[in-house]
Amino acid sequence: MSSAQIAKEIAVIMPKVARGIVFRFFQMVDIPQTQLFVIMILHEQKTCRVSELSSLMKVSVPTVTGLIDRMARAGYAKRIPDREDRRVIHIVLTPKGVSVAKKLRKTIQDRWQGVVEKLPAEDAENYLRILKRIQGLLT
């Protein structure tokens, strides 16, 4: 099978896999998916500037600013001025945002556990190894 054929099949399969893993969580919360992505980034990074979020998400700074405005109004994130440079604003999660991030991570982990338990151990380990390699290629 050629790399183009493999890529074509992956392009169809991966969105279905992603939906299968996180769809249940999206039904439990009333938070737009884009805001959930920001919550997860902030949970991993602990703090980010708007420009960093813009770069990580591959969207414009004004788009991120709007997202953060909505998230701050909803109580998921807040802005903290830098102590040394007043021009720099850090974005961090509130306790409410951290709670959502932890619930999402747990939901994803539980769903994946249910999937990998049905695979032979060697297949599950190979899948993890390959995913780690793919992640390295994408960063």
Stockholm file with secondary structure:
# STOCKHOLM 1.0

chainA/1-139         MSSAQIAKEIAVIMPKVARGIVFRFFQMVDIPQTQLFVIMILHEQKTCRVSELSSLMKVSVPTVTGLIDRMARAGYAKRIPDREDRRVIHIVLTPKGVSVAKKLRKTIQDRWQGVVEKLPAEDAENYLRILKRIQGLLT
#=GR chainA/1-139 SS CCHHHHHHHHHHHHHHHHHHHHHHHHHHCCCCHHHHHHHHHHHHHSCEEHHHHHHHHTSCHHHHHHHHHHHHHHTSEEEEECSSCTTCEEEEECHHHHHHHHHHHHHHHHHHHHHHTTSCHHHHHHHHHHHHHHHHHHC
#=GC SS_cons         CCHHHHHHHHHHHHHHHHHHHHHHHHHHCCCCHHHHHHHHHHHHHSCEEHHHHHHHHTSCHHHHHHHHHHHHHHTSEEEEECSSCTTCEEEEECHHHHHHHHHHHHHHHHHHHHHHTTSCHHHHHHHHHHHHHHHHHHC
//
